[in-house]
Amino acid sequence: QVQLVESGGGLVQAGGSLRLSCVVSGRLFSNYAMNWFRQAPGKEREFVASIARSGVSTSYADSVKGRFTISRDNAKNTLYLQMNSLKPDDTAVYYCNPHGLELWGQGTLVTVSS
């Protein structure tokens, strides 16, 4: 019934940019704050960014602060992550997530080459 579909990943060189999208099915999207998480090879999933229900308030992991921007369009049931100045350490599968729920999509792979 409820699905999360991430897209927009790909292969880029260090210093490049990507914009990730997450489309959320059903009526629940505007009722939840939303998160982006990522999981790098051989590591645990880690928090990247979050945004309030209204989109007014945002927060970021220190590792991405100043480079990534989270946003949402509630009318389109879509969450975004604009990623600039990408580094090889950003290489990971990126997942969107309703805050407080163990609900995950398939993720989208971001690979940053040196």
C-alpha positions as CSV (number, residue, x, y, z in Angstrom):
1,Q,0.0,0.0,0.0
2,V,2.7,2.5,1.0
3,Q,5.9,2.6,-1.1
4,L,9.1,4.7,-1.2
5,V,10.8,4.9,-4.6
6,E,14.3,6.6,-4.6
7,S,15.9,7.7,-7.9
8,G,18.6,10.0,-9.3
9,G,21.7,8.2,-8.3
10,G,24.6,7.6,-10.7
11,L,28.3,7.8,-11.3
12,V,30.0,11.2,-10.9
13,Q,33.5,12.5,-10.5
14,A,34.6,14.2,-7.3
15,G,33.3,17.8,-7.1
16,G,30.2,17.0,-9.2
17,S,26.6,17.2,-8.3
18,L,23.5,15.0,-8.2
19,R,19.9,15.5,-7.1
20,L,18.1,12.5,-5.6
21,S,14.3,12.1,-5.5
22,C,12.0,10.0,-3.4
23,V,8.3,9.6,-4.3
24,V,6.1,8.4,-1.5
25,S,2.8,6.7,-2.4
26,G,-0.4,7.1,-0.4
27,R,-1.6,9.9,1.8
28,L,1.0,9.7,4.6
29,F,3.7,11.9,3.1
30,S,2.6,15.3,4.4
31,N,2.0,13.8,7.9
32,Y,5.6,13.0,8.5
33,A,9.0,14.6,8.9
34,M,11.3,12.9,6.4
35,N,14.9,11.7,6.5
36,W,17.6,10.7,4.1
37,F,20.0,7.9,5.2
38,R,22.9,6.3,3.4
39,Q,24.9,3.1,3.7
40,A,28.4,2.9,2.4
41,P,30.1,-0.4,1.5
42,G,31.0,-2.4,4.6
43,K,29.4,0.2,6.9
44,E,26.2,0.7,8.9
45,R,23.4,2.9,7.6
46,E,23.9,6.5,8.8
47,F,21.8,9.6,9.0
48,V,22.3,12.3,6.3
49,A,19.5,14.9,6.6
50,S,16.0,15.5,7.9
51,I,13.1,17.9,7.1
52,A,10.0,18.9,9.1
53,R,6.5,18.2,7.9
54,S,6.1,21.8,6.6
55,G,9.6,22.0,5.2
56,V,10.5,25.0,7.4
57,S,13.0,23.2,9.6
58,T,16.0,21.1,8.4
59,S,19.0,19.4,9.9
60,Y,22.1,17.7,8.5
61,A,24.9,15.4,9.5
62,D,28.2,17.2,10.0
63,S,29.8,15.3,7.2
64,V,27.4,16.8,4.6
65,K,26.6,20.2,6.1
66,G,27.1,23.0,3.6
67,R,27.2,20.6,0.6
68,F,23.8,18.9,0.7
69,T,20.3,20.5,0.8
70,I,17.1,18.6,1.7
71,S,13.7,19.8,0.4
72,R,10.2,18.5,-0.1
73,D,7.2,19.2,-2.3
74,N,4.1,18.0,-0.4
75,A,1.8,18.5,-3.4
76,K,3.9,16.0,-5.4
77,N,4.6,13.6,-2.5
78,T,8.3,14.0,-3.3
79,L,11.4,14.4,-1.1
80,Y,14.7,15.7,-2.6
81,L,18.4,15.8,-1.8
82,Q,20.6,18.2,-3.7
83,M,24.2,17.0,-3.4
84,N,27.0,19.4,-4.4
85,S,30.8,19.1,-4.1
86,L,30.6,15.4,-3.9
87,K,33.5,13.4,-2.4
88,P,34.5,9.7,-2.8
89,D,33.4,9.2,0.8
90,D,29.8,10.1,-0.2
91,T,29.7,6.8,-2.2
92,A,26.7,4.9,-0.8
93,V,23.2,3.6,-1.3
94,Y,20.8,6.5,-0.3
95,Y,17.4,5.8,1.3
96,C,14.5,8.1,2.2
97,N,12.6,7.3,5.4
98,P,9.5,8.7,7.3
99,H,10.8,9.9,10.6
100,G,10.3,7.4,13.4
101,L,9.2,4.5,11.1
102,E,11.2,1.4,10.0
103,L,10.0,1.9,6.4
104,W,12.5,1.8,3.5
105,G,12.6,1.7,-0.3
106,Q,15.1,0.0,-2.6
107,G,17.6,2.9,-2.4
108,T,19.5,4.6,-5.1
109,L,23.3,4.1,-5.6
110,V,25.6,7.1,-5.7
111,T,29.2,6.4,-6.8
112,V,31.8,9.2,-6.7
113,S,35.1,8.6,-8.4
114,S,38.5,10.2,-7.5
